[in-house]
């Protein structure tokens, strides 16, 4: 509940001349009372995450979430509730996945289809080949050797479960280290290693299809049985059925394959959805009283992967933004500045929804070279100049984003904006007793505020 209060207060502070009909001026106390004593955040979270569940962009679940969130905004009395389209690509969903080792013995394996991979032709059985591919030139070693095979494309490591936990919560000392100013750099740079690794997946897929491989198998990047299923082929889809195995299962297969034949059975039933190639951001507003005063925004991304229910990434952020909207609308605020709430789509594929909104309303950079993928555009976008202002550039006073998981919110990243630190510190002061006491200068990465 308290993170909903934080975002409500954030847009409240960012939108001065806060008033309601009849002249009353509810402030922090009214927001806290509504948030703690009349909250709807748990009901919102339950419906979004339990009932709708994982929300891959353009999937049937995401379409349900788009309709439902708009309905809730309207029920709460927000204005200008609408969806804004942007070009995305194919929808995709999982119906069923079952993977077994058949020989040398039968074991059920923990697996998930890789996003935007096609289904297998029913349950297919084939021998495995361990063919680690770390760079494009590695493909040459496997030409003519993969027809009819299930190909394991990662080099198995020794595991990390006993050395490092899969997830860590920052301590107070860790947070203190984030209070640092990053000196900006703008020189031309090559793509980061992570970008090159993701772009290699397209090359691997095309190679395996040409070689007649039955399926591609990769290793989860976390231990402890965790699987993720991320993929980045939303425009056309991959050509070869693909699955991600739990790291422990993957390492077992690689060990067995080093001493003898191993056979897998894969039954992956996935579906592409091509009825509408547009994705949609969901927008709602509390109108301001002064059309010249501009607006503030609060947002989180509605889309998720499908390995879970999308609760932490970013269901927690979405319900926070929605609860902030509900609280302020219920209090009948009449701010001087318009307060705009945004639920983004396509974040997991490279901040595509927020980028589309930016380039429709706020500012544009020069376009990338023809043929640049969405993923390559994500990594190169901030290096292209000049920036061209659009109609809403000067009107946007502040944007508050939340996409840091489901733990208690303890402060605000100032994103290198030192001039904002005093304002943000004042904003969170009423919540110090709740453990919200940090404004750090550092930047956080990988979500829509970028």
N, C-alpha and C positions, 0 to 999 in steps of 0.2 A: 504493500500500500504506500509506503513512504516514498518510493521512487515516482509514483504517480503524483504525489504531493510536490516532489522536487520539480518535475517538469511543469506542473501547474504554476508553481511559484516562479519558475524561470521565465515563462512567457508573460506572467503577470508583471515581473520587474522590467522585462524588455518592452512592455507596452504601457507606458505611464498614463496618468489620468484615468486610472481604474475606477469605474463608477457603475452603479446600478440604478434602475428606475426608482424614482422617488428621492434620489440624492444620497442614499446610504452608501458607505464605502467599505465593503467587506475586504479584509486583507488576509494576512497569514492565518489568523485565528479561524476565520470562516472556512478557509481552504483545508486546514487541518481537521476541523470538525467534520466537514463533509467527507474527507478522505478516510478518516479513522472510524467514524460512527455510522456512515451511510455508504460505505464503499461498495462498488459493483465490480471491482477489479478481478476477484476470484471467479465470478460467474463468467466474465468476459474471457478470462484465461481458459476456463474449463471448456467453453464452447469452441474456442478457436483451436486449442491444442488437443483436447480429448476427442471432440466430436468431428471436427474437420481434419485435424492432424497435419501431417507433413504437406507442404504447399510448394511443390516444384512449379516454377513459373510456367504458365500456360497449361498446366495440368488440370484435370477436372476438379481436384481439391482447391487449387488456387482460384478457379472460377467461382467456386462456392464461397471462398473467403472474400473475394472482391464484392460479391453481392451482399453478403452478410454484414461486412464492415460498413458499407454504405447505408444499409438499413439501420444499423445501430446509431450511426451519426445522425441520421434523420430523426430517429425516435428520440434522441437526446436534444433535438432542437437546433442543431448546427445548420448553418447556411451554406449555400453554394456547394453542396455535396455532389461530387461528380467523379468520373474516372477519365484519365487522360491517356490516350494511346501512344505507344511508340513501337517501332518495328523490332521484333524479337526473333521469331523463328518457330520451331516446332514445339508442341507440347509433348510430354512423355510421362508415362506412369508405369508402375510395377503391379502385376497381377499375382505372380507366384515366382518363387525361387526355391530350388532344392538342388543341392550339390552333395554327391557322395563319392568317396573313394571306393572303387569296386575291387581292385587288386593292388597290393597283395592281400588285403582284407577289407571288409566293409566297415566304413566309418562315415557317419553323417558329419558334414563340414559346415562351418558357420560362414555364410556368404551373402552378398547383396549384388544385384546387377549394377554395373557402372552406368551412370546417367547417360541417356541418349544412345544406348546400344540396343540393337535389335534382339528379338527373341530367338531362341534356338528352335530348330524344327522338331519340337517335342523334346523328349528326354534323349539326349545324344551321348554316346559313350565312345571314348577315344583315349589312346595313350597320351601321356604328357611329355613335353620337352621343356627343360629348363633352359631358357635362352635370354639371359640378362641383356637388356639394351639400355645403355646409359647415354648414348650419342648416336647420331644418324649413321655414322660409319660402321657401327656395330652390326647393322642390318646385313651387311655383305656376308658375314660369316655363316648366316643361316639360309642363304638362298638355296632352294631346291631341297630343303630338309624338313619343311613344316607341313606339307600337304597331309590333311587328315588328322592333324595333331591338335591337342589342346596346349597352348603355349604359355608358359609362366615367364613373364617378361622382366621380373625384378630379381636382383641378386639378394638372397636372404642374408640377413645379419644375425647377430647372436642374441638379439633381444635386449630390451631396456627395462623390463618390468621391475626387476629387483634393484635397479640403479636409480631410476627417476620415475616419479609418479606421472600418470598420463595427464593430470590437470593439477595446477597449483594456484593457490590464492595468494595474492600479494599481501605481504605483511606491512605494518606501518612503516618500517624502515624501507621496504621496497617502494612504497608510495612516495616517501621523502626523496628518493633518488630520481623520481620523475619530475621534480621541480627544477628543471634545467631548460635553458633556451637553446634550441637547435639552430645553428647558423645555416641559413638556406644556401643551397647551391643550385645553379641553373645551367651548368655546362652540359653539352650533349653527351649522353652516356649510352653504352650498349645495354641491351635488355638484361635485367637481373637474371641470375641463375634459375630462380623459380619460374620465370616466364619462359625461358628456353626449355625447361623440363616439361612444362605443360604443352607447349607448341609441338614438342617431339611426339606427343601422343597421336596427333593426326598422322604423322609419318608412319608410326608403328601400325596404326589401324589400316592404312592403305597398303602397306607392305604385307601384312598378314592376309588381307583379302586377296591380293594378287598371288600369294603363295598357296592359297587354298587351305589355310588353317581353319579348324573347327571353331575355336574360341580363344579369347585372350583372358589370362588370369593375372591379376596383380596382387601385391601384398599390401594389407592395411598399413598405414604409417604410424599406427599406435598399437601397443600391446594390450593385454587384458581382454581379448575377445572383442574389441571395439572395431566396428566397420563403418564406412562413411559413404562410399558410392559416388563421390563427386565425378562429374564429367563436363566437358566443355565443347559440345558439338551441337548446340541448340539450333544452328542454322540448317544443317543438312542431316545430322545424325551420323553415328559411326556405321561402318560397313560390317563389322564382325561382332558377334555376340561377345560380351565382356562381363566378367565378374570380378569383384574384390573379395579376397579371402581374409579371414582373421589371420593375423601375423603368425600365431602359433600353429594353425593348420597349414599355412603356406610353408613354413620352415620344415614341418614334418614331411610334406610332399617332396621338398627339395632333398632332404636327407635320404629318403627312400629311393628317389630317382638316381642318386649317386651310386647306389648298390644294386639296382635292378629295375625291372619294368614296373610302371605305375599306371593304372587306368582310372579315369574319372567318368562319372555320369553327371551331366549338367542339364537341368530342366529350368530354363529361364523364360518366363512369359512376361514380356513387356509390350507396351503399345505406344505408338506415336499418335498425336492428336493434331491434325492439320486443318481443322475447320476455321481457325482464326489465328493468323501468324502475329497479330499484335499482342503485346502485353500492356498492362494498365496500371498506372499509379492511381491511388485513391486519395482525393483531396476533399477537405472540409474546412469551414471557416467560422470564426466568430467575427462579424464585421466591425470595423473601427468606425468611430464617429467623425474622423477627419480624413477625407480621401487623400490629402497631401502628406499625411504623416507616415505613410509606408506600412510595412508589416513585419511581423516576426514569425518564425516557423519552428515547429517541432516535428521530428520524424523518426521513423524506424522502418525496417524492411519487412514486408508481409510475406515474402517468399522464403522458402527454406529448402533444405535437401529432404530426402525421403527416408533416410535411415532411422529417423525418430519422428517425434511429433512436432518438431519445430518450436519447442517450448523455450529453450534457452537462446536459440539463434534463429529468428529474433522475436519469438512470441512474447518474451518478457518485455522487449522494447515496444512492441506494438500495443500490448495491453496498457503499458505505462502511458503512451501517447494518447490512447483512447480514453483512459481514465482521467487524464488531465483535461481533455476536451469535455468530458462529461461533467467534471467538477465545475469548470468555469462556466459552462453553459447553464448548469443547474443554478449557479449563483447569479445568473442573468447579468453577467459583466457587460459593460459597455466601454471597452477600451478605446483610447484615442487611436492606437494603431490596430489594424486588422491582425488577428491571430490565425495563422494558417497551419493546419495539421496535414501531414503527408505520410501515407503508407506506401513505401516504394516496392516495385517489382524488379526482378532481374538483378538483385544485389549480388547474389552468389555467382553470377556469371561475369562479374566485372563492373558492378555499380551502374548497371545499364539504365535502370529507371530514373535514378537521381540525376545521372548524366543527361538523359533525354530531357528531363525537366529543366535542368540548368541551361541547356542549349536552346530550349524553346522560350525561356522567360528571362534568364539572368545574364548570361554571357556565353560567348563562343570562342574557341581557339581554332586555328586553321585545321582543316580536315586532314586525316592521315592519308598516306599514299594509297592509290587504288589497290584493292585486294587485301588490305590489312584486316586481320580478324578482330573481333570484338575484344578478345583477350589481349592481343598485341596493342590495341588501341588503349586499353586500360593502363598498361605499363608505360606507354609513351606519352600519354595525354598531357601530363603536367610539364613536359619539356617543349611543347610547341607554343610559339609566340608569333604575333601579338594576341592579347585578349581583346575581344570586341564586346563592348557593353551592349546589353539589350534593355528593353523597356523597364524591367523590374530591378535592374542592377542597383540603382540609387535608392530604391524604396526598401530593400531588404536590410533591416537593422540588425537582426541576429538570427542564427539557426542553431537549434539545440537538437542533438542526435543521441539516441541511446541504442547501443548494440554491443554491450559488454557482458552479456550473459545474465543469469538470473540471481546472482548474489546481491546482497545489500549494497545500495549505492552509497559511496563514501565521499564523493566530491565531484569535481569537474576538471577535465582537461581544457586548458585555455588555448591549446593548439598554437602556441607561440605568440599569441596576441597579448602582449604584456599590458597594453592599455586597458584590456578588459578585466584584468585580474582584480582590481579593487571593486568593480561592479559585481563580479561573480562572487567575491568573498562576502559582500554585503547580502547577496541573494541567498547564500546558504547559511548565514548566521543563525536564523531561527531554528535550524535543524542540527546544531552542534550537539545538543544533548542526545540526539538520535544516532550519533556517530558520523554525521556528514560534516566534515571539517577540513577538507582539503581542496585547494585550488592549485593545480600544478601547471607549470608553463609548457611542459613537454607535449609532444604530439602523440596521438594514437592513430593506428592505421587500419586499413582494410575494411572501411565501411563508408556509408553514404555521405558523411560530412566532408569527405575529401573532395 
